[in-house]
Amino acid sequence: MSTFLERLEEEERDLSEKVAKLEAFVDNNPAYENVGDVQFVLLPAQLNAMIAYLHILQYRIEDLVSNKKD
């Protein structure tokens, strides 16, 4: 059974991978320009929200690790 910290770390790894993939699509894929007007606006907004969520997870993990009682 995994601990709370391990679950957060797994969530952080999964989200990091998703952020990297979406970032690559938005920044480097010519197909992005053909997704339609609404998607063209929403995908970067989603990416920004995912990055904010990722940073929050990272801060939470850092806090748990630094306050861990041995």
C-alpha positions as CSV (number, residue, x, y, z in Angstrom):
1,M,0.0,0.0,0.0
2,S,1.4,3.4,-1.0
3,T,1.7,6.3,1.3
4,F,0.1,9.7,0.8
5,L,3.5,11.2,-0.2
6,E,4.0,8.4,-2.7
7,R,0.6,9.0,-4.3
8,L,1.4,12.7,-4.6
9,E,4.7,11.9,-6.2
10,E,3.1,9.6,-8.7
11,E,0.5,12.2,-9.5
12,E,3.3,14.8,-10.0
13,R,5.1,12.4,-12.4
14,D,2.0,11.7,-14.4
15,L,1.1,15.4,-14.6
16,S,4.6,16.3,-15.6
17,E,4.4,13.9,-18.5
18,K,1.1,15.3,-19.6
19,V,2.3,18.9,-19.3
20,A,5.4,18.0,-21.5
21,K,3.2,16.4,-24.2
22,L,0.7,19.3,-24.3
23,E,3.5,21.8,-24.3
24,A,5.2,20.1,-27.2
25,F,2.0,20.0,-29.1
26,V,1.2,23.7,-28.5
27,D,4.8,24.9,-29.1
28,N,6.0,22.6,-31.9
29,N,3.2,20.8,-33.8
30,P,1.9,22.4,-37.0
31,A,-1.4,20.6,-36.4
32,Y,-2.0,22.9,-33.5
33,E,-2.7,25.7,-35.9
34,N,-5.6,23.7,-37.4
35,V,-7.5,22.7,-34.3
36,G,-10.1,25.4,-34.6
37,D,-10.5,28.9,-33.1
38,V,-11.9,27.7,-29.7
39,Q,-9.4,24.9,-29.2
40,F,-6.6,27.3,-30.3
41,V,-7.5,29.5,-27.3
42,L,-8.4,26.8,-24.8
43,L,-5.4,24.5,-25.2
44,P,-2.9,27.1,-23.9
45,A,-5.3,28.0,-21.1
46,Q,-5.5,24.3,-20.2
47,L,-1.7,24.1,-20.3
48,N,-1.3,27.1,-18.0
49,A,-3.8,25.5,-15.5
50,M,-2.0,22.2,-15.6
51,I,1.4,24.0,-14.9
52,A,-0.2,25.8,-12.0
53,Y,-1.5,22.5,-10.6
54,L,1.9,20.9,-11.1
55,H,3.6,23.7,-9.2
56,I,1.1,23.3,-6.3
57,L,1.8,19.5,-6.2
58,Q,5.5,20.2,-6.2
59,Y,5.2,22.7,-3.3
60,R,3.0,20.2,-1.4
61,I,5.5,17.4,-1.9
62,E,8.3,19.7,-0.8
63,D,6.4,20.7,2.3
64,L,5.6,17.1,3.3
65,V,9.2,16.1,2.8
66,S,10.7,19.0,4.7
67,N,8.2,18.5,7.6
68,K,8.5,14.7,7.7
69,K,9.1,13.5,11.2
70,D,11.7,10.7,11.4
